Amino acid sequence: MPGSLEKLRVDDFRCLQHVELEPSPGINLIVGPNASGKTSLLEAIFVLGRGRSFRTAQRQRLIRDGASAYQVVGDVGAGPSHTRIGIRASRSEQEIHIGGRPAGSIAELGECLPVEAIDPEVHKLVEEGPERRRRFLDWGTFHVDQSFLKVWQRYRKALRQRNALLSQGAAAQLGAWEEELAVAGESLTGMRERFLQALASPVTAFGRQLLDSEIKIDFRRGWSKEMDLATALAENRERDLAIGRTLAGPQRAELIIELDSARARARVSRGQQKLLAACLILAQLQVLAELGRPRAVLLLDDPGAELDRHHVGVLLAALEALDVQLFMTALDRQNLPEIADRVFHMEQCKPRLMVQ
């Protein structure tokens, strides 16, 4: 099946010394006791598609005790053929290979293997500040608009240059970088807004299905809607010089989430936050599928940790209808519907295929 992870090999990653896995292109269930390596296996798949962990920013923590580096390699199906992708990282350096050649950037992993995660910390997408929601929005925009990465890189470069000049008080040199910043920033914002428009309808549908509530998403672009970015930069120049950084622009954008007409961040429970974040992620994956993008991989870590049996069932029903490859962990198979195409049992950090 196009876009599916057909084979996975993990070496010296967390507690996983050596793991080889041939998952189903559909729904994969990984069961086992706590500390058996279930989440580490999901984390390795996430690293293969993102180049980073969803659990830690410290790369050295991913390397198994006593090893000098970890390695994760996968074969990704693409029609009748497949592409081998791999990442190897030591404490000091990281190497990425795609199709037998060194990758130009981490972003190339994502182009081959789009991967999202619903883990016990997913509530932070709702609970924490706007940076996490900007990353969520940009991940989706990157996958639906091929020009996004270059525009984002242009904007980040111009922003770094303007901020450096601001910190030096070099007002006379700001003009050229402000022009570049404004052009790239307007383009970047337009891409984000178009993706948000595509996201709105499926977010509403999943909100009704998972929460029996109305979810509304809105977007604040990071500067006054009464003016273009070039004007905002010019008007705020003196203030920016005083503090040494740029305050107006896409780097200040915010994704606003409302549940039943009220801001969700402060008013819903942890379980509701998790389901609300899941609605956003599922909607994102549905948009990618509708636009014919590479088939995504979704990692679902221990859905029963903070959700009752009813809501776990509702979530899994929604997932079953999505065109994604799913990897899900659980302590056991009890209280889960029989939806898995392949079941693996983790024993001492090694997965064993269970007979269906």
N, C-alpha and C positions, 0 to 999 in steps of 0.2 A: 504494500500500500504506500503511495507516494508520501514522503515526509516522515515515515515511521522510523524509529530507532530499531534496527533489525538485530544488531549485536552490540554488546557492551562488554568492555574489559576494563577492570579497575585494579590498579596496583598501588599498594602502600598509601591508601587514602583513609584517614581517620583510623578506625579499627580494622579496615578491610585490607588484608595482606594481598590476596589475589582472588578476584571474582570474575567469572565469565557468565554472561547472561544472554539468553535469546528470548526476548520478550515477545508477547503477542502485539500485533499492530492495534489491537483494541484496548481492552481493560485488563490491567495486571494488578493483582492483589499480592502484597508482601506482608506476611503475618509472622509473628514471633514475639517473645517476651521483651521487656524493656532492656536496653543496653545490648541488644543482639545485632545492631548495625542497620536497622531498617531505615532510619532517617539519614544515616551516612550514605546509604545507597542512593536515595533520592538526591541528596546533596551533590554526589558525584555527577549525576545526570545534569543537574542544574549548572554545575561548573562547566560541563562539556558544552552547554549551549550559551552560557553567559560569560565564561571566563572568570567568574567570581562566585563566592558562596552566598546563600541566603541566610546563613547563620553567623558568619564572622567576616570581618574585613582583614583579619590577620592570616595571611597565606600560610605561615609556618604552622599554624594550628591544624591545618588540613593534612600535614605529612605524618604518617604513622610513626609512633615512637620507635627510634632505632634506625629509621630509614633516612636517606638523604634527599629524596624527592618523591612526589607522587606522579602517577600517570593515569589518564582516563582516555580511552579510545572507543570510538563508536562507528558503526556502519549505518549510514542513513539512507533509506530507500528513496529513490527518485525515479518512478516509473519502472522500466525494466532493468535499470542499473542502480548502483549505489555509490555513495561517496564516503570515504573514510576520513573522519576528523579526529583530531587528538590534541590533548593539552598535557604538557609535562611541566612541573614547577618544582624548583628547589627553594631554599630559603632566600636565595639571591637573584634568581632569574626565572623567567617563564617562556616556554616555547609553545607555539601553536602551529599545527600542520593541518592542511586541508587538501585532500586528493594527492598526497605525496609531496606537496610543496609548502614552504613556510608561508603562513598567512600574513597579510599586510597589516591586519588589525584584529582586535578582539571582535569587532562587529561582524567579521566574516563568519564567526561561529554562529551567531544569531541568524544569519541569512540561511545557513544550512539546517539549523536545529532551533526553531523558535520554542522556547520553554518558559512556562509560567509555573508558579507554586502557590498553593493554598496550604499554609503551614500554621502551627499554633500561634505564630507572631503576625499573621496576616491582618489582624485587627488594627495594627499600627498604620495601615494604609488610610484608615479613617481617623484614628485617634491622634496621630502625631502631626507635625507641621507640614507645610506645603511642599517641601523638597521631595518627600517620598511620593506624593501624588503627581508631581511633575515628572519624576522618573517613570511612573506608571504610564502617564500620558505619552511621554516621548518613546517608550518602548513600542507602544501600539502604532504611533505615527511613523516610526522608523520602518515598521513592517508593512505599512500600506502605501508609503510614499518613497519611491526610490531616491528622490533628491534630498530627503530629509537630512541624512548624515552629513553630506557636504555643506549644507546650509548651516546646520548646527555647529559644525567645526569652524566655519567662517565666523559665525557669531561669537563663539567662545574665544577665538583668537583675538578678534577686535575688542571684546570686553576686557580680556587680560591686558591688552595694550593700553586701552583708555584708562583702566584702573591704575596701571603703573605710572602713567603720566599724571593722573590726579594725585597720587601719593607723593609725586615729586614736585607738585605745584606748577607743572609745565603747561599752563593754560594756552599758550600760543600754538602748541603742537597738537591740540585736541581735534582740530577740524577734520583732518583726513580720516582719522579713526572713527569719528562720530558718523561720518557719511557711510562708511562701511558697516558700522554697527546698526545704523537705522535701516539700511537696505536689507541686510541679513535678518535683523530682528523682525521686521514686518513680514518677511517671507516665512520665517519660522513660526510666527504666531498664526499666520493664515493656515499653515499645515495643521497646527494643533487644533484650531477651531473647526476645520473640516473633519478631522477625525472625531472630534467631540460630537459633531452633528450626527455622524454615522453611529456613534455609541449610544445616543440618547434613547432611541426606541428599544433596542435589546435590554438596556439597563432597566427601563420601565417594566418590560415583560418579565425579566428575572426577579425584579422586586416583588411583583405580584405573586410569582410562583414560589419564591423562597421565604418571603417575609409577609406576604399578604398585605403589603403596604405600597405606597406610592413613593418611588425614588425619583428625584429630580437632580440633574447635574447641570452646573453652570460654570462659566469660565471668566476669570478676571485676568486680563492679559499682562498686567504688570505696569501699566501707566494709564493715565486718564484717557477714557474713550472719547473725550472732546477734542483730542489732537493726535497728530501722527507722532511716531517715535522721534523723528528728527527734531520736531518742535519741542517735545518733552525734554530731550537731552539738552537743547539750547537753553530752555527756561530753567533747568535745574543745575546748570553748570556751576554756578557759584556755590550752591549748597554741596554739590558733589566734591568740589575742590576743598571745601571746608572739612569734610569728613574723610576724603581720600578714596572714595569708591563710588560706583555708579548705582544709583537707587532705582532708576526707572528702566524698565525693559523686561524681556521674556524671562530673565533669571528671577524675577519677582512674581511670576504668574502663579495663579492659584486655581485649583480645581475645587469648586464648591459642591458639596454633597448635602442634599436635603432629604429627610425622611418624613413623609406626611407633613410637608410644608414647614418643617423646622430643621435647623442646622443639626446634622447627625453627630458631629464630633463630640458634643458634650452631653447628649441626652439619651443615648442608647446603651444597653448593657454590653458586656464583653461578647456574649454569644451573638447578639444582634450585630455588633460591629463586625464580627467574623463573617456572618452571612451577608452583610452589606458589602464588605470587601469582595466576597466570593461573587456577588452579583456583578460587580465591576469587572472582575477578571473573566468571568464566563461571557459577559457581553463583548469584551475585547476579543476573545477567541472566536466568538461567533462572527464578528465583523471580518476578521482575517479569513475565515472560511468562506464567507459570502463573496469576498473579493478575490477568491482563488489563490490566496497566498499559500506558501508551503505549510503543510499540515503541522499543527503545533503539538507539543508534548505538555501535558499538565501533570504536575506532581501534587498529590493530595496526602498530606501527612496527618495521620491519626485524627480523622474527622470527628470521632466520638469523644475527644478530649474535653470539649466545652459545649458540644451540641447534644441535645437529647435524641432519643431514637427516632422520633417523628421527623425532626429537622435533618438528621443524617439521611433518612430515606428520601426526603424531598430534594436534598442536594444531589444525591446519587442519581435520582430520576432525571434531574436536569442535566447532569453530566453524561448520562447514558445517551441522551439525544444529541449531544454535541459531537461533531466530527473531529475528535482529538484522540491521541494516544494517551491513555491514562495509566499512571503508576500511583497506587494507593497503599498506605500502610495501615495496619491495625494489630491489636494484641492477639486477636483470634477472629474466626469467621462468624462467631455468634453475633446476633443482632444486625447482621449485614445482609442485604438482599443478595440472591445468587446471580450476580451480574458479571462476575469476572470471567474472562476468557482463559486466563492462565493464573495459577496461584503458586507462589513461592513461599517456602518456609525458611526463615532465617535461623540458623543454628550456629552459634559461635562465629558470627560475622560471615557466614557463608550461606548463600541462598540455595535451597533444594527445591526443584520442581515437584509439585504435588500432583498425584494422579487425580484427574477429575472424575 
